[in-house]
Amino acid sequence: MAKHSTETKICDVEGCDKEAERSLNIKQVADTDLKLKTTDLRSVHLCKEHYKAYKKESKTSRELDSVY
């Protein structure tokens, strides 16, 4: 029996109602320009479009984290 939720998640970015593709820790997303619907979450769900924007904005900081 799978422990994963079968419920469809919606993107947590303000003004977006697309289906979420990825889930990230809120601390990772808080450093970007993405405006979230609420900030009292532990994890943030992002649709494909906003995940791509997150990756683009956080590229240099993720590269630095992988070095150190």
FENSUL-V961778 format. One record per backbone hydrogen bond with DSSP energy under -1.0 kcal/mol. CO is the residue of the C=O (numbers start at 1). NH is the residue of the N-H. Records with the same first field share a line. If there is no record, write none. Layout:
BEGIN
CO: NH + NH
END
This chain:
BEGIN
9: 20
12: 37
13: 16
18: 11
22: 46
24: 44
25: 29
26: 30
29: 32
35: 14
42: 26
44: 24
45: 12
46: 21 + 22
47: 51
48: 52
49: 53
50: 54
51: 55
52: 56
53: 57
54: 58
58: 62
59: 63
60: 64
61: 65
62: 66
63: 67
64: 68
END
